[in-house]
Amino acid sequence: MFGGSPDHEEVRLSASDSELTVIAIDGPAGSGKSTVARRLAQALDLEYLDTGAMYRSVTHAALSRHLDPADHDAMARLAREVSIEIEADGTVVVDGIDATNAIRGSEVSQAVSVVAANPDVRAELVARQREWTRKRGGGVLEGRDIGTVVFPHANLKVYLTASTEARAARRARDENTADESKVADALTRRDQLDSQRRADPLRQADDAVLLDTTDLSIDEVVAALLGALRA
Ligand code: DC
């Protein structure tokens, strides 16, 4: 459960963080992060955290309360106050109500990049992500800034990518949509916002393992990453 963190200024890593086992998986939408992160977590007996679900949860809470996602101060306050529970089976509970499907809806998908560009929202969610990880002794975290900002000293940093066509086809399948070109447009727009924002943009960490998953199966990606971890 992610309650409001008592002191979100406290974002520096403590010395004990060197004891954590952290796998950081970053990349654009549809690059295969979630599936790969879940499988890696299973193989390594670690827990898995989808940090995108946290940005989506804040956005969902904003829309439910009729707040403007572009209102910087309102979003910063909301991020500190909102209760977000992400359960092991993927269920997401926002302020006590199951929002698992709602956070994946098009309304949230369209507004989430604006909320994720807010540096105060990011500071709060990054603090919660670090707290989640410390409590568990480590974890497999997926997002956009895990290897660059949240855990720059992760045991393994991975940057997954894939062609726009492959990513759009995967998203269209997930969303049960036939119109791949519409999905591709939305995806490209979100990638642009995520990689061009000033606060913690999507980018590959210098020491991340780069994998293009366009023509790889999940098994091949997982095997390659387990190999990289053991190398
Ligand atoms: O992975 P996703 O599509 O569910 O992510 C939703 C949005 O949140 C996306 O626009 C990028 C943003 N995000 C982020 O800025 N930082 C993260 N660590 C995870 C997601």
py3Dmol code that shows the C-alpha trace and the ligand (Angstrom):
import py3Dmol

protein = """\
ATOM      1  CA  MET A   1       0.000   0.000   0.000  1.00  0.00           C
ATOM      2  CA  PHE A   2       1.319   3.392  -0.898  1.00  0.00           C
ATOM      3  CA  GLY A   3       0.165   5.892   1.710  1.00  0.00           C
ATOM      4  CA  GLY A   4       1.311   9.508   1.522  1.00  0.00           C
ATOM      5  CA  SER A   5       5.019   9.443   2.332  1.00  0.00           C
ATOM      6  CA  PRO A   6       5.815  11.300   5.558  1.00  0.00           C
ATOM      7  CA  ASP A   7       8.743  13.181   4.081  1.00  0.00           C
ATOM      8  CA  HIS A   8       8.934  13.231   0.329  1.00  0.00           C
ATOM      9  CA  GLU A   9      12.049  15.396   0.443  1.00  0.00           C
ATOM     10  CA  GLU A  10      13.880  12.349   1.733  1.00  0.00           C
ATOM     11  CA  VAL A  11      14.683  10.854  -1.650  1.00  0.00           C
ATOM     12  CA  ARG A  12      18.379  10.081  -1.215  1.00  0.00           C
ATOM     13  CA  LEU A  13      19.219   6.416  -0.991  1.00  0.00           C
ATOM     14  CA  SER A  14      20.394   5.202   2.385  1.00  0.00           C
ATOM     15  CA  ALA A  15      23.566   3.128   2.750  1.00  0.00           C
ATOM     16  CA  SER A  16      21.468  -0.005   3.268  1.00  0.00           C
ATOM     17  CA  ASP A  17      20.171   0.279  -0.302  1.00  0.00           C
ATOM     18  CA  SER A  18      23.356  -1.438  -1.471  1.00  0.00           C
ATOM     19  CA  GLU A  19      21.814  -4.571   0.112  1.00  0.00           C
ATOM     20  CA  LEU A  20      18.771  -4.459  -2.170  1.00  0.00           C
ATOM     21  CA  THR A  21      18.416  -6.626  -5.271  1.00  0.00           C
ATOM     22  CA  VAL A  22      16.903  -4.339  -7.876  1.00  0.00           C
ATOM     23  CA  ILE A  23      16.197  -4.976 -11.539  1.00  0.00           C
ATOM     24  CA  ALA A  24      15.286  -1.800 -13.438  1.00  0.00           C
ATOM     25  CA  ILE A  25      13.355  -2.138 -16.685  1.00  0.00           C
ATOM     26  CA  ASP A  26      12.677   0.958 -18.759  1.00  0.00           C
ATOM     27  CA  GLY A  27      11.446   1.608 -22.265  1.00  0.00           C
ATOM     28  CA  PRO A  28       8.587   3.077 -24.277  1.00  0.00           C
ATOM     29  CA  ALA A  29       4.977   1.819 -24.259  1.00  0.00           C
ATOM     30  CA  GLY A  30       4.526  -1.597 -25.835  1.00  0.00           C
ATOM     31  CA  SER A  31       8.209  -2.557 -25.676  1.00  0.00           C
ATOM     32  CA  GLY A  32       7.348  -5.639 -23.594  1.00  0.00           C
ATOM     33  CA  LYS A  33       8.347  -4.291 -20.167  1.00  0.00           C
ATOM     34  CA  SER A  34       5.410  -5.634 -18.151  1.00  0.00           C
ATOM     35  CA  THR A  35       5.501  -9.194 -19.422  1.00  0.00           C
ATOM     36  CA  VAL A  36       9.280  -9.382 -19.196  1.00  0.00           C
ATOM     37  CA  ALA A  37       9.380  -7.765 -15.731  1.00  0.00           C
ATOM     38  CA  ARG A  38       6.754 -10.181 -14.399  1.00  0.00           C
ATOM     39  CA  ARG A  39       8.604 -13.194 -15.783  1.00  0.00           C
ATOM     40  CA  LEU A  40      11.957 -11.999 -14.450  1.00  0.00           C
ATOM     41  CA  ALA A  41      10.441 -11.395 -11.015  1.00  0.00           C
ATOM     42  CA  GLN A  42       9.126 -14.979 -10.987  1.00  0.00           C
ATOM     43  CA  ALA A  43      12.469 -16.408 -12.077  1.00  0.00           C
ATOM     44  CA  LEU A  44      14.365 -14.420  -9.436  1.00  0.00           C
ATOM     45  CA  ASP A  45      11.779 -14.820  -6.658  1.00  0.00           C
ATOM     46  CA  LEU A  46      11.340 -11.059  -6.378  1.00  0.00           C
ATOM     47  CA  GLU A  47       8.196  -8.934  -6.366  1.00  0.00           C
ATOM     48  CA  TYR A  48       7.220  -6.861  -9.373  1.00  0.00           C
ATOM     49  CA  LEU A  49       6.152  -3.210  -9.450  1.00  0.00           C
ATOM     50  CA  ASP A  50       4.486  -1.539 -12.444  1.00  0.00           C
ATOM     51  CA  THR A  51       5.315   2.124 -11.724  1.00  0.00           C
ATOM     52  CA  GLY A  52       3.248   3.303 -14.710  1.00  0.00           C
ATOM     53  CA  ALA A  53       0.174   2.047 -12.811  1.00  0.00           C
ATOM     54  CA  MET A  54       1.027   4.578 -10.083  1.00  0.00           C
ATOM     55  CA  TYR A  55       1.073   7.539 -12.515  1.00  0.00           C
ATOM     56  CA  ARG A  56      -2.158   6.179 -13.993  1.00  0.00           C
ATOM     57  CA  SER A  57      -3.696   5.922 -10.500  1.00  0.00           C
ATOM     58  CA  VAL A  58      -2.981   9.589  -9.709  1.00  0.00           C
ATOM     59  CA  THR A  59      -4.460  10.549 -13.101  1.00  0.00           C
ATOM     60  CA  HIS A  60      -7.547   8.434 -12.467  1.00  0.00           C
ATOM     61  CA  ALA A  61      -8.010  10.036  -9.035  1.00  0.00           C
ATOM     62  CA  ALA A  62      -7.708  13.496 -10.645  1.00  0.00           C
ATOM     63  CA  LEU A  63     -10.333  12.736 -13.304  1.00  0.00           C
ATOM     64  CA  SER A  64     -12.677  11.187 -10.716  1.00  0.00           C
ATOM     65  CA  ARG A  65     -12.456  14.380  -8.653  1.00  0.00           C
ATOM     66  CA  HIS A  66     -12.891  16.610 -11.713  1.00  0.00           C
ATOM     67  CA  LEU A  67      -9.474  18.165 -11.200  1.00  0.00           C
ATOM     68  CA  ASP A  68      -7.438  19.521 -14.116  1.00  0.00           C
ATOM     69  CA  PRO A  69      -4.455  17.184 -14.775  1.00  0.00           C
ATOM     70  CA  ALA A  70      -2.476  20.269 -15.866  1.00  0.00           C
ATOM     71  CA  ASP A  71      -3.027  22.036 -12.510  1.00  0.00           C
ATOM     72  CA  HIS A  72       0.458  21.662 -11.032  1.00  0.00           C
ATOM     73  CA  ASP A  73      -0.331  22.355  -7.379  1.00  0.00           C
ATOM     74  CA  ALA A  74      -3.554  20.343  -7.324  1.00  0.00           C
ATOM     75  CA  MET A  75      -1.732  17.323  -8.809  1.00  0.00           C
ATOM     76  CA  ALA A  76       1.169  17.671  -6.377  1.00  0.00           C
ATOM     77  CA  ARG A  77      -1.271  17.690  -3.448  1.00  0.00           C
ATOM     78  CA  LEU A  78      -3.283  14.812  -4.865  1.00  0.00           C
ATOM     79  CA  ALA A  79      -0.150  12.664  -5.348  1.00  0.00           C
ATOM     80  CA  ARG A  80       0.718  13.128  -1.669  1.00  0.00           C
ATOM     81  CA  GLU A  81      -2.809  12.331  -0.469  1.00  0.00           C
ATOM     82  CA  VAL A  82      -4.041   9.538  -2.697  1.00  0.00           C
ATOM     83  CA  SER A  83      -3.928   5.950  -1.487  1.00  0.00           C
ATOM     84  CA  ILE A  84      -2.668   3.498  -4.123  1.00  0.00           C
ATOM     85  CA  GLU A  85      -2.553  -0.242  -3.547  1.00  0.00           C
ATOM     86  CA  ILE A  86      -1.029  -2.458  -6.216  1.00  0.00           C
ATOM     87  CA  GLU A  87      -1.604  -6.103  -5.409  1.00  0.00           C
ATOM     88  CA  ALA A  88       0.542  -9.016  -6.529  1.00  0.00           C
ATOM     89  CA  ASP A  89      -2.138 -10.200  -8.996  1.00  0.00           C
ATOM     90  CA  GLY A  90      -2.153  -6.780 -10.724  1.00  0.00           C
ATOM     91  CA  THR A  91      -5.286  -5.439  -9.011  1.00  0.00           C
ATOM     92  CA  VAL A  92      -4.997  -1.680  -8.491  1.00  0.00           C
ATOM     93  CA  VAL A  93      -7.038  -0.048  -5.716  1.00  0.00           C
ATOM     94  CA  VAL A  94      -7.203   3.755  -5.644  1.00  0.00           C
ATOM     95  CA  ASP A  95      -8.618   5.379  -2.508  1.00  0.00           C
ATOM     96  CA  GLY A  96     -10.194   2.065  -1.550  1.00  0.00           C
ATOM     97  CA  ILE A  97     -11.941   1.431  -4.901  1.00  0.00           C
ATOM     98  CA  ASP A  98     -10.866  -1.137  -7.503  1.00  0.00           C
ATOM     99  CA  ALA A  99      -9.516   0.880 -10.466  1.00  0.00           C
ATOM    100  CA  THR A 100      -7.732  -1.956 -12.304  1.00  0.00           C
ATOM    101  CA  ASN A 101      -9.684  -1.440 -15.546  1.00  0.00           C
ATOM    102  CA  ALA A 102     -10.315   2.297 -15.211  1.00  0.00           C
ATOM    103  CA  ILE A 103      -6.601   3.161 -15.090  1.00  0.00           C
ATOM    104  CA  ARG A 104      -6.118   1.461 -18.503  1.00  0.00           C
ATOM    105  CA  GLY A 105      -8.997   3.340 -20.149  1.00  0.00           C
ATOM    106  CA  SER A 106      -8.487   5.910 -22.905  1.00  0.00           C
ATOM    107  CA  GLU A 107      -9.341   8.906 -20.688  1.00  0.00           C
ATOM    108  CA  VAL A 108      -6.506   8.076 -18.318  1.00  0.00           C
ATOM    109  CA  SER A 109      -4.145   7.120 -21.173  1.00  0.00           C
ATOM    110  CA  GLN A 110      -4.690  10.515 -22.793  1.00  0.00           C
ATOM    111  CA  ALA A 111      -4.100  12.545 -19.624  1.00  0.00           C
ATOM    112  CA  VAL A 112      -1.371  10.547 -17.894  1.00  0.00           C
ATOM    113  CA  SER A 113       1.642  12.090 -19.670  1.00  0.00           C
ATOM    114  CA  VAL A 114       0.733  15.552 -18.365  1.00  0.00           C
ATOM    115  CA  VAL A 115       0.505  14.244 -14.802  1.00  0.00           C
ATOM    116  CA  ALA A 116       3.765  12.277 -15.221  1.00  0.00           C
ATOM    117  CA  ALA A 117       5.542  15.462 -16.379  1.00  0.00           C
ATOM    118  CA  ASN A 118       4.827  17.166 -13.034  1.00  0.00           C
ATOM    119  CA  PRO A 119       8.103  17.119 -11.010  1.00  0.00           C
ATOM    120  CA  ASP A 120       6.309  17.196  -7.642  1.00  0.00           C
ATOM    121  CA  VAL A 121       4.143  14.229  -8.593  1.00  0.00           C
ATOM    122  CA  ARG A 122       7.303  12.404  -9.669  1.00  0.00           C
ATOM    123  CA  ALA A 123       9.129  13.203  -6.404  1.00  0.00           C
ATOM    124  CA  GLU A 124       6.263  11.733  -4.391  1.00  0.00           C
ATOM    125  CA  LEU A 125       5.867   8.590  -6.516  1.00  0.00           C
ATOM    126  CA  VAL A 126       9.626   7.985  -6.690  1.00  0.00           C
ATOM    127  CA  ALA A 127       9.738   8.144  -2.870  1.00  0.00           C
ATOM    128  CA  ARG A 128       6.911   5.596  -2.688  1.00  0.00           C
ATOM    129  CA  GLN A 129       8.657   3.320  -5.208  1.00  0.00           C
ATOM    130  CA  ARG A 130      11.863   3.351  -3.152  1.00  0.00           C
ATOM    131  CA  GLU A 131       9.942   2.664   0.035  1.00  0.00           C
ATOM    132  CA  TRP A 132       8.095  -0.245  -1.613  1.00  0.00           C
ATOM    133  CA  THR A 133      11.425  -1.724  -2.716  1.00  0.00           C
ATOM    134  CA  ARG A 134      13.189  -1.284   0.630  1.00  0.00           C
ATOM    135  CA  LYS A 135      10.338  -3.022   2.461  1.00  0.00           C
ATOM    136  CA  ARG A 136      10.749  -6.076   0.223  1.00  0.00           C
ATOM    137  CA  GLY A 137      14.528  -6.220   0.104  1.00  0.00           C
ATOM    138  CA  GLY A 138      14.408  -5.471  -3.627  1.00  0.00           C
ATOM    139  CA  GLY A 139      12.200  -6.030  -6.630  1.00  0.00           C
ATOM    140  CA  VAL A 140      11.767  -5.850 -10.378  1.00  0.00           C
ATOM    141  CA  LEU A 141      10.543  -2.350 -11.234  1.00  0.00           C
ATOM    142  CA  GLU A 142       9.391  -1.238 -14.655  1.00  0.00           C
ATOM    143  CA  GLY A 143       8.810   2.304 -15.878  1.00  0.00           C
ATOM    144  CA  ARG A 144      10.602   5.119 -17.687  1.00  0.00           C
ATOM    145  CA  ASP A 145      13.129   6.391 -15.136  1.00  0.00           C
ATOM    146  CA  ILE A 146      13.914   3.377 -12.965  1.00  0.00           C
ATOM    147  CA  GLY A 147      17.534   2.937 -14.093  1.00  0.00           C
ATOM    148  CA  THR A 148      18.214   6.668 -14.455  1.00  0.00           C
ATOM    149  CA  VAL A 149      16.498   8.128 -11.359  1.00  0.00           C
ATOM    150  CA  VAL A 150      14.741   5.688  -9.018  1.00  0.00           C
ATOM    151  CA  PHE A 151      17.552   3.120  -8.719  1.00  0.00           C
ATOM    152  CA  PRO A 152      20.621   4.313 -10.653  1.00  0.00           C
ATOM    153  CA  HIS A 153      22.659   1.594  -8.877  1.00  0.00           C
ATOM    154  CA  ALA A 154      20.327  -1.281  -9.733  1.00  0.00           C
ATOM    155  CA  ASN A 155      21.921  -4.723 -10.092  1.00  0.00           C
ATOM    156  CA  LEU A 156      20.695  -4.882 -13.662  1.00  0.00           C
ATOM    157  CA  LYS A 157      19.362  -2.083 -15.848  1.00  0.00           C
ATOM    158  CA  VAL A 158      17.480  -2.950 -18.987  1.00  0.00           C
ATOM    159  CA  TYR A 159      16.195  -0.719 -21.758  1.00  0.00           C
ATOM    160  CA  LEU A 160      13.656  -2.478 -23.962  1.00  0.00           C
ATOM    161  CA  THR A 161      12.636  -1.110 -27.319  1.00  0.00           C
ATOM    162  CA  ALA A 162      10.768  -2.344 -30.422  1.00  0.00           C
ATOM    163  CA  SER A 163       9.580  -0.926 -33.740  1.00  0.00           C
ATOM    164  CA  THR A 164       6.554   1.372 -33.584  1.00  0.00           C
ATOM    165  CA  GLU A 165       4.580  -1.175 -35.641  1.00  0.00           C
ATOM    166  CA  ALA A 166       5.358  -4.035 -33.251  1.00  0.00           C
ATOM    167  CA  ARG A 167       4.570  -1.904 -30.199  1.00  0.00           C
ATOM    168  CA  ALA A 168       1.281  -0.688 -31.671  1.00  0.00           C
ATOM    169  CA  ALA A 169       0.284  -4.251 -32.624  1.00  0.00           C
ATOM    170  CA  ARG A 170       0.932  -5.415 -29.036  1.00  0.00           C
ATOM    171  CA  ARG A 171      -1.022  -2.531 -27.509  1.00  0.00           C
ATOM    172  CA  ALA A 172      -3.912  -3.039 -29.956  1.00  0.00           C
ATOM    173  CA  ARG A 173      -4.029  -6.706 -28.936  1.00  0.00           C
ATOM    174  CA  ASP A 174      -3.966  -5.779 -25.209  1.00  0.00           C
ATOM    175  CA  GLU A 175      -6.709  -3.206 -25.719  1.00  0.00           C
ATOM    176  CA  ASN A 176      -8.746  -5.440 -28.041  1.00  0.00           C
ATOM    177  CA  THR A 177      -8.736  -2.759 -30.760  1.00  0.00           C
ATOM    178  CA  ALA A 178      -8.609  -3.392 -34.502  1.00  0.00           C
ATOM    179  CA  ASP A 179      -7.383   0.093 -35.464  1.00  0.00           C
ATOM    180  CA  GLU A 180      -3.604  -0.304 -35.152  1.00  0.00           C
ATOM    181  CA  SER A 181      -2.806   2.993 -36.861  1.00  0.00           C
ATOM    182  CA  LYS A 182      -4.858   4.928 -34.282  1.00  0.00           C
ATOM    183  CA  VAL A 183      -3.067   3.051 -31.506  1.00  0.00           C
ATOM    184  CA  ALA A 184       0.288   3.817 -33.180  1.00  0.00           C
ATOM    185  CA  ASP A 185      -0.522   7.551 -33.303  1.00  0.00           C
ATOM    186  CA  ALA A 186      -1.491   7.675 -29.617  1.00  0.00           C
ATOM    187  CA  LEU A 187       1.614   5.700 -28.690  1.00  0.00           C
ATOM    188  CA  THR A 188       3.943   7.963 -30.683  1.00  0.00           C
ATOM    189  CA  ARG A 189       2.387  11.050 -29.116  1.00  0.00           C
ATOM    190  CA  ARG A 190       2.842   9.647 -25.596  1.00  0.00           C
ATOM    191  CA  ASP A 191       6.446   8.581 -26.323  1.00  0.00           C
ATOM    192  CA  GLN A 192       7.209  12.120 -27.474  1.00  0.00           C
ATOM    193  CA  LEU A 193       5.744  13.659 -24.323  1.00  0.00           C
ATOM    194  CA  ASP A 194       7.503  11.109 -22.091  1.00  0.00           C
ATOM    195  CA  SER A 195      10.919  11.560 -23.710  1.00  0.00           C
ATOM    196  CA  GLN A 196      10.808  15.330 -24.204  1.00  0.00           C
ATOM    197  CA  ARG A 197       9.576  16.389 -20.758  1.00  0.00           C
ATOM    198  CA  ARG A 198      12.038  18.162 -18.480  1.00  0.00           C
ATOM    199  CA  ALA A 199      11.483  16.054 -15.341  1.00  0.00           C
ATOM    200  CA  ASP A 200      13.119  12.629 -15.569  1.00  0.00           C
ATOM    201  CA  PRO A 201      12.414  11.965 -19.258  1.00  0.00           C
ATOM    202  CA  LEU A 202      12.397   8.495 -20.765  1.00  0.00           C
ATOM    203  CA  ARG A 203      15.974   7.712 -21.716  1.00  0.00           C
ATOM    204  CA  GLN A 204      18.346   4.787 -21.693  1.00  0.00           C
ATOM    205  CA  ALA A 205      20.816   4.716 -18.772  1.00  0.00           C
ATOM    206  CA  ASP A 206      24.423   4.666 -20.041  1.00  0.00           C
ATOM    207  CA  ASP A 207      25.033   1.247 -18.493  1.00  0.00           C
ATOM    208  CA  ALA A 208      21.677  -0.357 -19.377  1.00  0.00           C
ATOM    209  CA  VAL A 209      21.450  -3.524 -21.438  1.00  0.00           C
ATOM    210  CA  LEU A 210      19.664  -2.500 -24.651  1.00  0.00           C
ATOM    211  CA  LEU A 211      17.349  -5.090 -26.203  1.00  0.00           C
ATOM    212  CA  ASP A 212      15.221  -4.630 -29.314  1.00  0.00           C
ATOM    213  CA  THR A 213      12.296  -7.020 -28.756  1.00  0.00           C
ATOM    214  CA  THR A 214      10.687  -6.571 -32.221  1.00  0.00           C
ATOM    215  CA  ASP A 215      11.617 -10.072 -33.391  1.00  0.00           C
ATOM    216  CA  LEU A 216      12.226 -11.779 -30.065  1.00  0.00           C
ATOM    217  CA  SER A 217       9.892 -14.041 -28.094  1.00  0.00           C
ATOM    218  CA  ILE A 218       9.317 -13.385 -24.394  1.00  0.00           C
ATOM    219  CA  ASP A 219      11.327 -16.523 -23.587  1.00  0.00           C
ATOM    220  CA  GLU A 220      14.269 -15.225 -25.631  1.00  0.00           C
ATOM    221  CA  VAL A 221      14.189 -11.826 -23.900  1.00  0.00           C
ATOM    222  CA  VAL A 222      13.951 -13.365 -20.417  1.00  0.00           C
ATOM    223  CA  ALA A 223      16.794 -15.816 -21.173  1.00  0.00           C
ATOM    224  CA  ALA A 224      18.998 -12.991 -22.471  1.00  0.00           C
ATOM    225  CA  LEU A 225      18.390 -10.898 -19.359  1.00  0.00           C
ATOM    226  CA  LEU A 226      18.974 -13.777 -16.928  1.00  0.00           C
ATOM    227  CA  GLY A 227      22.223 -14.375 -18.829  1.00  0.00           C
ATOM    228  CA  ALA A 228      23.190 -10.700 -18.461  1.00  0.00           C
ATOM    229  CA  LEU A 229      22.459 -10.825 -14.735  1.00  0.00           C
ATOM    230  CA  ARG A 230      24.622 -13.868 -14.208  1.00  0.00           C
ATOM    231  CA  ALA A 231      27.472 -12.684 -16.444  1.00  0.00           C
TER     232      ALA A 231
END
"""
ligand_1 = """\
20
DC
O 3.817 2.216 -18.675
P 2.493 2.986 -18.806
O 2.071 3.198 -20.215
O 1.405 2.402 -17.975
O 2.836 4.431 -18.179
C 1.861 5.404 -18.035
C 2.486 6.791 -18.141
O 3.279 7.062 -17.001
C 3.373 7.022 -19.356
O 2.931 8.191 -20.029
C 4.744 7.245 -18.818
C 4.547 7.544 -17.361
N 5.562 6.897 -16.528
C 6.611 7.669 -16.109
O 6.708 8.838 -16.481
N 7.546 7.138 -15.284
C 7.459 5.864 -14.883
N 8.385 5.360 -14.064
C 6.394 5.048 -15.326
C 5.454 5.600 -16.170
"""
view = py3Dmol.view(width=600, height=400)
view.addModel(protein, "pdb")
view.setStyle({"model": 0}, {"cartoon": {"style": "trace"}})
view.addModel(ligand_1, "xyz")
view.setStyle({"model": 1}, {"stick": {}})
view.zoomTo()
view.show()
